[in-house]
Amino acid sequence: MLLHSTNRNTLDVDFKTAILTGQALDKGLYMLNQIPSLSIDEIFSFRELKLSDIASTIISKLLGDSIPEKNLKLLLKRALNFPVPIQKIDQKDYICYLDKGPTCSFKDFGARSLARIVEYYLKEEDKKIIILTATSGDTGGAVAQAFYEMENINIVVLYPKKEISDLQRKQMTTLGKNVTAIGIDGKFDDCQHLVKTAFADEELKHINLSSANSINIGRLLPQSIYYFWSYSRVADKVGEKVIFSVPSGNFGNLMGGLIAKKMGLPVKKFISAVNENDEFPNFLKTGRYQKVEPSRKCISNAMNVGHPSNLARVIDLYGGQIDEKGIIHQEPNLDEMRRDIASFSITDELTKKTIGQFHQKHGGIVEPHGAVGWAALKIYRNQYPKHAKFKGISLETADPAKFPEEIVSLVGVTPKIPDSLLKIQSKKEFSNEAEIDNYSDFRRFLSKKF
Ligand SMILES: *Cc1c(COP(=O)(O)O)cnc(C)c1O
């Protein structure tokens, strides 16, 4: 199985190369040349399987013979060692909770699977690498925890100092050892830009940089698992179609779903739920792409992305081409995209209102990212009464305890803090190792440290 770069300006590679290098040298993202498919009967039969068995079935189809199935099964079992509950909320709508991993974010899914896959390949290669990653809030913690204490792997995480919560920061800064977390005086997009520039920098080639952002295809593919999983738990009939509402920032979450659909998962519609960073719904509507620059600051902070990197893959999947600057070189099939995906921008005001109303109506608590997803699903329900018969699954991507002030002020209840977060709160933070204002600072730091 080979992968191409979405910029189509470099040679195709195999999985191992794509996973160990992260980003293609032409600054494109690696994307599968072909996507294998499963029958609707096989997909329906997943209702008999455990999460880890569904996971290894899906990933071994995607990776082909790159990792023997027996090894893959074991490493996915270790990676996905937490529950993924699905709860019926009203008549037709469910929430799938992706927040039960060690960092209480859906990013644990991709990050932990990727870490194990990388570890497997590195053992084969006897090689050292540096995982470089930019985070808008949750990726950094998930990646740092996933690779923490692994041999021959160093992790450098860049985060926007002023845009993440204390807890999100502590998930990265309290680890030490092979984890270096650096706060940047800027936005997520600035962090992302530094990382992308480093990957394309020939002078840094010798230190074996790799990415664990949703740029890395190894993080993306495991994100198709929970679509199959949640489908298998709500579908009653072979081939029954469902609607997914997907809180979206860098569009890795959505890409996992789109891959699942290409593999045959019966999906009526994906709802890409974004916050006030509305470049994607605008693009779907008008066919013109304009990034939001600088990105808008919303309470669903892990989704404050004005130019999602995985959009390159979404557009590639629909036959188009967009480069890292956001310039479209080949139009995707917009009609087909619109058939598969609806997208709504949810204001902070509506996000807050949704958190309050959800608590009143259902008793439970959704946090800001999940609330964006839930609000978008409800807008869809209003706009498409004809689709009322299809079940809806809204993804909850973080634990409410990560946003305590917001939740208390909106519902008057303090969310219960999961054990994994409790432990972090009292730990000592390591201080910033470097002041980084521009790319040359960053390059100097990397060359000196590694
Ligand atoms: C990253 C993240 C998202 C968005 O996922 P993308 O893959 O960036 O679209 C949503 N919610 C939470 C809590 C996240 O951390």
The ligand as a Gaussian input file, in Angstrom:
#p B3LYP/6-31G(d) Opt

LIG

0 1
 C       -8.525000      18.476000      18.642000
 C       -9.845000      18.553000      19.226000
 C      -10.990000      18.690000      18.433000
 C      -10.943000      18.861000      16.945000
 O      -10.357000      17.787000      16.279000
 P       -9.628000      18.030000      14.884000
 O       -9.089000      16.708000      14.524000
 O       -8.559000      19.048000      15.118000
 O      -10.656000      18.531000      13.960000
 C      -12.201000      18.710000      19.074000
 N      -12.302000      18.626000      20.408000
 C      -11.231000      18.491000      21.196000
 C      -11.407000      18.410000      22.653000
 C       -9.970000      18.446000      20.637000
 O       -8.907000      18.315000      21.422000

